[in-house]
């Protein structure tokens, strides 16, 4: 790995003044900025030349065309004139000039290139594929090195995590050269925080308040992270060749608090480690990614908790009984799976209910996925009686019969059974995750059930803080709790495993 990748803030404001304010706000977290002039209002383009003097931070000038994911709609002649105006009349104080200019691979204007080189402005020669991954990275990058002074850049859109894995594999051969490489979209997130392993010269970030502006033409998020989060959560500037990697996989993995939780624990315990998400639609891709990047341990969430088990060399006793795994550790003798959901939930439920045992209590388990299996196990261990409710009754039966529980479909036809098992209701599905809407049939798995205020509802979802079903239950007078306590307690158990493998690595 070369020197630590630089942190670049993309400026997508409508005015130069707005962009300058963003530089001041995030100055502590960044090394340089990219002025995306294609986002500026038309009148602002006349004053591009003044911007470096407004910020006193090294700046890349970019005027990105629409077909490369940008917003500039005028022709190449107009764009060439803009570049010329911005690069002309160089100051003797280089801080008042653009430090870099981004020219696309097919944009060749010799006078602009000569002016940039003469004024000490480095040329970034970029290639963007907004729809597909790029293979043979080294070959492509080498073809873009027209002079010894250019920094070639490739940004592309992976289809699967396997595409991202291949980029990391190919980027390993780039340790002796200077380039910028990143994958876009949610799948490309690992290339942002692990830019050092990509041997990338920099990693791009966007201000939190302008994140919505950074989307490709089809509306897909470009995959940036804000610079404060990159620093405070992922400790990006402290990562080096000895950093140990941990993470979490699932699909679509849009919401997870695990990175913030575990990276804080790493920091407090003085561990040179980082924890980040690597979403994967199939678990085989995630497992291969973990092997290639030498990930020491990772969390597994929906929908992979059951499918990961056949890929492992060994599993803990509770994984054998539960049939679901939420934590994988790479020991020296192979990959072993654990389940920390069950003990984490058990502790959280006892705390929530104030009960040490569930003997005599009838519990409704909503859902029959990997989390449901761990929760059924915990309820059985606490001597509770339960009924598993799920839209697909065959899956409910699979979970229920492991512990001698009852099972039923999840719908109005099972109202009588749900009322029977309503002392404690445990909601284990992802319904309501990230939803700020009023309760409805889409975000509330119990939309057909009227709470009478006597139930205790534990929803394992923790974002938002009050889920739609919790809102309805709370308004009816029920005692309610989200899944944050379970996350914390199972996370403590996970961290103990991470810490052990870290110390033995």
C-alpha positions, 0 to 999 in steps of 0.5 A: 500500500502506498501512502494513506489515500487522501480524503477528497470532498466533492463540492456539489453546491449551486454557488461557489460561496455555498461550496466554500462554506462546505469546505470550511465546515469539513476542513478538519476531515479532508485533504483536498476538494473537487469542485464539481462545476457541472452543479453550479448555476450558469452565472457562477461558471464565469468565476471559476478561476476565483475559487482556489483563492476562496478556500486555500485547500488543494482543489480538483476542477471537474466539469462532468458530462452527463454521459459520465454521470455529471450534469453539464449539458453544453457541448465540448466547445463550451466546456473547453472554454470553461476549462481554459478560463479556469486554468488561465492567468496562473498565480505565482502562489500555487495555492491560488491555482487549481491543484488538479484538473479532471479530463476524461479519457477521450477529452484531449485538447493539447493547449489545455494539457500544456497549460495545466502542466506548465502551471503545475496543475496535475491532470487526472485522466478519468474513465467512468462506466456508470452501468458496468464493472471494469475488468483488467484494471491494470491494463486499462489504467496503463493505457490511460497514462499518456504522460508521466504526469497524469493520474489515471482514474477508473470509476465503475458500477459493479453488478454484484459483490463478486465484481468488487472482489475482482477489483480488489484482487486486480488492484493488488498489483497496483502498489507501485503506481499512482491511480484512483480506483473506486466502485460506485453504488451501494456495492462499492462502499468497501472500496471507499473505506478500504481505498488503501487496499485498492491502492487508490490515490484518494477516496471521494466523499460528499457533504452529508447535506448534499448526499442526495445530489450524488446519484447516477442518471438512473437514480442510484446513489453513487456510494459516497460517504460524508467525510465526518463519518469516514473519520469518526466512525471508520477512522480512515486516516488511521488505517494502515497495512497492519489494520485488521478487517471485520465487517457485516454482510446481508442484503440489501443491508440499507440500515446497520448500526454495527460499524458505529458500534464495533469501530467505537469498541475497537478504538476504546480497546486500542485495536488497529482494526476497522469494521465495515459493511459489504452487502451481498445478494448471495452469501457465496459472494460475501464469503469469497469477499471475506477470504480475499480481503483476509477479513478476520470476522464478520456479522451475518444478517438477513437473509443469509443467517441460514445459508452461511452454515454449509460454507463453514468449517465448524459451528458452535453448539447453539448454531447446531441447535438453532440452525442460524448463524450471525457471526463468523470468525476466521480462526487459524484452523478454519471458519467457524460460525456462532450465534450471539443473537440468542443470548443477546435477545435472552438478556434483552427480553429478561430486562424488558419484561422484568422476568427471569423465566417465561414459565407460564407465558404465551409468546407470539413469534412473528416471522420465521427467518434466521433471527426467529430461529435464535429467538425461538431457541431463547424463549425455549431456554427460558421455559416459555410457550410459543407460537410461530406466525409466518406468511409461509406456514411451512417455514413457521412449522420448521422453526416451531417443531424444533422446540415443540411450539405451535405455528400458524399463518401470519394474517387475519385468519390467525387472529384467535391464535394470536390473541391466545399467544399475546402475553409477549409478542416478539416481532422478528421480521424486517417490516418497518425497518427505516420506515417513517410512515404511519402504520400500514399493511406494508410496514406493519406485520400485525396491521390486522391485529388490534392491541388491547394494551395488555401485550408486551411488544418487543420489535427487533428492528431498531431504526426507526426508534419507534417502528410503525407496529410499536407506535400502534401498540404504544398508543394502545397502552402496551409496553414496547421496546425496540431491538437496540438492547438486543443489538447491544448485547449480541454485539458485546458477545460478537466483540468478544469473539472479534477481540480474541481472533484479533489478539491471536492473529 
